[in-house]
């Protein structure tokens, strides 16, 4: 509620205003021409319209070379954050609320008042410029390496995102908990190996404590380079709680540490409760803890296979409820992609970044190897995504995700547990989530398509779509953003 009070007053909507402020984050190119960026206002021609906090999401229909940290005077027209509301569709208004966006709008003209200073965002912008310019022959692979290095996804095309989605590895091609944890583990392992070789240090502080603290600090540095997005913050908080437990007397059970980390995350950022990644990450950890690992398997390939098996099937209900898509090849693809990206592509990308100020040709060579490896993995993804039946669209309306979760929980339990056969009963609610229309009945749904129209007419045996909404650009339209997600949610396979 406090954040919604920072929205611009309704009287300020659609009014041309003159604002001075700073460009925040990384500007992104917007199709067909222009740029999209975050702007933090500091002064306004109408002081009553200036929010006490928050930032603006602006678009500029000119190819203006904006840079993070620059101070601009802009002529803008604003509106309160508002998105379409449709079953099965993306809730842009909730996302803007979570991101702290107080207004959206357009910039008509502007004047640069001061150049960019030294900041992490400016460093990320310079990394973008250098990395993407170095590999024009492999733009998609270079864009993915950039995303793995700094969290900047501007170089990943919609076609590449679709391919990653069809093969179930979208969690790998951005800064995720896996990469943050990998950095923390690698630095902790190296620090521990050095610490135990000096007896005086080991007597002063246990190696485990120092290794955990050093690993967390390294992960925090990586997270800062990645822009400290919400998934990164959650992972750092979780790791911080675990490290803190090592320094405090006594010992907590795994489920207590998990619940404590969740409480800390929500205490720091209550709006994170709306984030998809919050529930995916904590649900994955809870699944692995519930599944357990047999003694002696903690570092073996069997444990890795079992963990991926549990994550693939255990997170299926949540993934279907959120994305309405199921990848049947995700298990074997992830078994290849996870070690490939985590232990090869990401370390090489980070090595290239560290070598750039010391010896630029060596840094470029490390980046070239990372891009080459990513291009090889992309070839595997091309093949996997093109296999017959590699993926399927399958929606779970209403309460059916809970029924599917119950069924899978029963099936994943040990074989000796009685009652596993009862998993068939909740599966019936998944197959038939709601009764079909009777003969003579009509269901008419008017979709929220913005400045356009899209109406779905449904009878017992026919589905009619009247209009598909407006075109929003060469890479987006209401048909792909509004109509198709709704039809998947309604399980409509064809139109009459």
N, C-alpha and C positions, 0 to 999 in steps of 0.2 A: 504493500500500500504506500509506503514512504517513497518507493521508487516511482510509482505511478503519479505521485504528486509533482515529480520533476518533468512530466510531459508538458509540452507547450500548451497554453490555454487555447480553447477552441476558437477564440476570436483572432488568434494569430495565424490560423491555418489559411493558406492560399494568399497571404499578404507578402508582397515583395519587401524583404528586409536586407539591411546591410550589416554583416557580421564580421568580426575579427576574431581569429582564433588560430589553433595549431592543428596540423594534420597528424592524426594518430594512426598507429598500426601501419600496415602495408597496403598502399593503394593497389587496386586490381583493375585490369582492363575490362571494360564492359562492352558487349556486342550491341549493335554492329560497330559503333565508334564511340569512344569516350572512356571515362574512368569512373570507378566506384571507390569511395573512401570514407573513413571515419574522421569526424571533425569535432574538436572540443572547443566550443565558443567561449570567449572571454568577455566580449562586449558586443552590444547589439543596438541598432538604431532605435528600437522600441524596447526599453529596459524591462517592461512588464512581461515581455515574451522570453526573456533569458532564464533558462532553468538554473536552479541552484546547483545541480550536479547533472551528470549524464553527458552523453555525447550524441552527435547526429550521424545518421547514415545518409550520405549525399551521393548523387550521381551528377556527372558533368558531361554533357554531350559534345565534348571536344577532346581531342587527344592531347591533354595537357600533361606535361612531365612533372607530376607531383612527387614529392619526396617526404618521407616521415620526418617530423620535427620542424618543417617549414611553417612560417607564420604567414597567413593570407588574410586579405580583406575580400569577402565574397558577397555577391548579391544572390540571395537564396529565396526560394519559396518552399515552405515547410507544411507538413501535416503530421498529425499524431500517428504513432505506429499502428498500422491496420493491415491485416492480411485476410485472405479468404478462409472461410470456415466450411469444410466439407468432410464427410465421412471418409476415412482412409487417406486424407490429404495431409500435407505438411502445414503445421501451425506456425506461420511466420511471426504472428503477433506474440506468441509465447516465447519464441526464440529471441526476438528483439528485447522483450522484457527481461529475459535471462541475461542478455548481453549488456544491459544498461543503456539501451538506445532510447533517448527521449523524444526524438523526432526523425522523420525521414523526409527527403525532398530532393530538389534539384538546385544546382548552382548555375546561374546564367552567365556570370562574368566574374572576374576576380583580378586581384593584384597581389603579387608576392611582396611581402613586407620585410621578411628576414629569411636568410638561408637556414638550412638544417644544421643543427649542432650534433655533437657526438652523443649517440644513444644506441641502445641495443637494437631498436627498430631500424635505425640507419645502417647499422652493421648488417642486419638481415637483408636490407634492401640492396646493399653493395654485393653481398654474396649472391643474391638472385641475379643481378646484372652480370656478374662474372661467370657464374656457373652456366646459365642458359646461353650466354654468348659463346662459350667455349665449345658447345656441342650442338651446333645447328643441324647436324645430320641425324642426331638421335634425340629429338625434342621431348618425346614422351618419357624415355628412360631418364633423361636429365631432369625433367620436371618431377619425376618420382623421387629421384635422389635428393633434389632440393627439398621436397616435402619431408623426407626422412631426416634431413639435416636441420632444417629450421622451422618445420611446420607450415611452410609457405606452399600452398597447393595451386598456385596460379598456373603452373606449367603442366598440370594434369588435365587432359582433354576430357570432355564428356564421354567419348568412346572408350577411353582408358578406364574411367570410373565404372562404366557399364561392364567392362570385361572383369574388373576386380570384383564387382558385385556378383557376377555370374559364377565366379570361381570361389567366392567366400573369403577373400583376403583383404577386404577394405580396412580391416582393423590393423593391417600391417603397413599400409602405404601412407600412413600419417604418424605423427609423434604419438605413440600409444604407451600404455603402461608397460608393455613388453620391452620397448626400447629404453624407457627410463630405468626400468628394473635391471636390464642388461648392463647399462652403463654403471649403475650402482654396484652390481655384483662383480663386474670386471675390475673396477677400481678397488673395491673391498678385498678381492682376492689378491691383487698385486700388493696392496698395502699390508695385508696380513702376512704374506710371504716374506716381505722385507722386515716387518716388525719382530717376528719370532726369531730372526737371526741375530738380534741384538739383545742379549739376556737382560741388560739393565732396563731397557724399555719395556720388556715383557713383565718384569717385576714391578715396574711403576704402574702400568695399566694393562689389563688383559688385551690380547691382540684382537679378540672378537669385538670389543667395544670400539677400539680405534678404527678397525676396518669398517665397521658399520657406519661410524660417523663420517669417515673419509668418503665412503661410497655415497652416502646421502648428499654430501656437499658437492661431489662431482655430478650427481644426478640433478641437483638444483641448478648448477651451472648450465647443464644441457637443457634443462627446462626453461631457463631464462633466455637462452639463445633461440628456443622454439617459441618464444612469445608468451610463455606462462599461460597457455590456454587452460580451460577448466579441466579437461582430462589430465593434463600434466600436473595441475595443482592437486587434484585428488590423489594421484599416484604418489606425489611427494609427501602429502599428509599421511597416507597409509604407511609409506616407508619410514617417515619420521616417528610415527607412533611405535612401530616395531623397534627402531633404534633406541627410542627413549625407554622402552621396556627393558632393554639390555643394561641400561645405566641405573635403573631403579632396583631396589631390593625386591626379592620375591619373583614369582613367575606367574603369568596369566595364561590361561588356555587360549587356543587358537581362535575359538569363536568369540571370546571376550575381546581379544585384540581387534578382530574384524569389526565388532559392534562399536568399539571405542573409536576406531578410525572413521567409521561412518558417522558417528556423532560429531567428531571434530570437523569433518568435511561440511556437514550441514550447519554446524555452528558458525564456521567461517563464511560460508556462502549458502544461505538458506535456499536461494533460487536454484541451486544445483539439483534440487529434487526434480526439476523439470527436465534435466539433461538425460538423454538416452544412454550416454556413455557411463553415467553413474551406476545405473542399474545393471548394465551389461558387465562392467568391471567387477562390481561387488558380487553379482550373481555368479560370475565365473570363479572367483576365489572361494565363495561358499560351496560351490559344487566340488571343487578339487578337495576341499577340506572334508566334505561329507563323504566323498568317494574313498579318501584315504589312499595310502601307498603301503604296499607290503614291506616289511623290514628288508633292507639290503637293496631295494630298488630305487632309492631316492635319486640316484644319478644315472640310472640305466635307461636303455632305449625302451624297455617295457613300461617304465614309469611315464616316459614322454608320450608313448602311444596311448596309454590308458588316460592320461590327462587330456589329450586331444580328443579321444573318444567321448569322455565325459562332457567336455566343453561343447563338442559338436551337437550331441543329442540333448544334453541338459539345457542348453541355451536356445534350442529350436523354438519352443513356444514363444519366448520373448522376441526372438528375431522375426518370427512370422507375424507377430502382433505389430511390430514396429515397421517392418520393411515389406511384408507380404510377398516374400520371395524365399525360395529354398534351393540351395545348391547341393546337388547330390555328389559333386566331385570335390567338395570343400575339404573332406577328411584327407584324402591322399594329396591334394594340392597343398594343404597347410603343412603336411609332414615334410614336404620339399621346401616350401616357401619360408617357413618360420626360421629354420637354421640358416637358409640361404641369405635372407635379409638381415637377421639378427647378428649373425657371426661373420658375415662377409661384407655385405653392402654398407651397413651402417658404420662398422669400424673403419672401412676404407674412406667413406665420406668424411668422417670426423678426422681421420689422419690427414686427409687432403686439406681440411680447414686449418689444422694446427701448423701444417707445413707452409701455407701460403705466405705468411709474413717472414718466414725464415728462408725459404727457397721456393719461389713460385713455380718453377718447372717441376720440381718434385711433388708439390701439392697438386698441380694439374695432372700429373701421372697417376696419383692415387685416385683423384676424381674420375679419370678416364677408366681406370679399372672398375670402379664402382658402377659407372654408367654402363660399361660393357657387361658386367654381371647382371645388372638390372634388365638390360636388353635381352640377355639369354633367358632370364626368368620370364620375361614378357612373351617370348616365343612359346614357352611351355604353357603359359596362360591362354594364348591364342588357340593352341591345340585343345586344351581342356575345355575352354568355353564353347568350342565348336563341336564337341562330341554330342551325339544324339541323346536327348534327355538329360543333358548336363545340369540343367536348372529348371525350375518350375515356379510359376506364380501361384501362390496359394494364400488366401487371406483367412484370418480368424476373427470374425466379427463378434461383438458382444463379450460374453464370458467364456467363449470357447478356449482362449489361451490357458485359462486355469484348468479346464478339463484335460487339455493335452499335457499340461505340466504334471498333473496328477498321474496320468497314464504312463508317462515316461519315467516319473519317479518310481513307480511300481516296477516297471520293466528293468530299470537300472539297479535295483536292489539285488543283494546276493541271491543266488538261486535257491538257497535253503529257506529263504523267508517265505512263510505261507501267505497265500493271498495274491501272488503275482498275477495269476490268471484273471483277477478282477480288473486288470487294466483294460480289458475289452469294453467294460461298461462306460467309462468316461470317453473312450474313443468313439462311441456311438454319437455322443453330443458334438464331436468334432466333424463327423461325416455329415450329420444332419443338424446344422446349428439352429435353424428355424424352419418352421413348416412352410411349404410353398403356398402360393396364392391359389385360392379355389377358383373354379370355373366361373367367369362373370365378374371377378374382382379386378380392380385396377389400382396400381400404386404409381403415383406420379411424383417425381423428385426434381425440384428446380435447384440446380447447383449454383453455388456462389462463384461465378466466373469473372468477377470484376466488371469492366465495362463491356459486357457481352451477354450472351445467353447460351445455356446448355441445359436441356431438359431430358430426363430419362423416364420413359413410359414403360411400365412392366405389367404384363398380364400373366396368366397361368402358363402360357406356352410361348410368349413372344417378348422381345425386348426391342424398343425403339429409342433411338437417340436423335433428338431434334437440336441441331446446331452443336458446335463444339467449342464455343467461346472464342476470344480474340487471340490473334498472334502477338506474342510479346517480344519477338526477335528471331534471328536466324537459328538460335540454339534453344529456344524455349517458346512454348505456347501453352494456352490453357488446356489444350487436348492432352499434352503429356504431363502437365503439372496438376490438373484438376480432374479431368474426365477419366483418364486411365486409372489413377489410384482409386477413384470411387468405384469404377467397374470391377476392379480386382477385389475391392472390399465387398462388393455385392455378389462376387463369384459369377459374373457374366462373362461367358467365354466367346460368344458371338452375338452379333446384332442383326436383327431382321429388317 
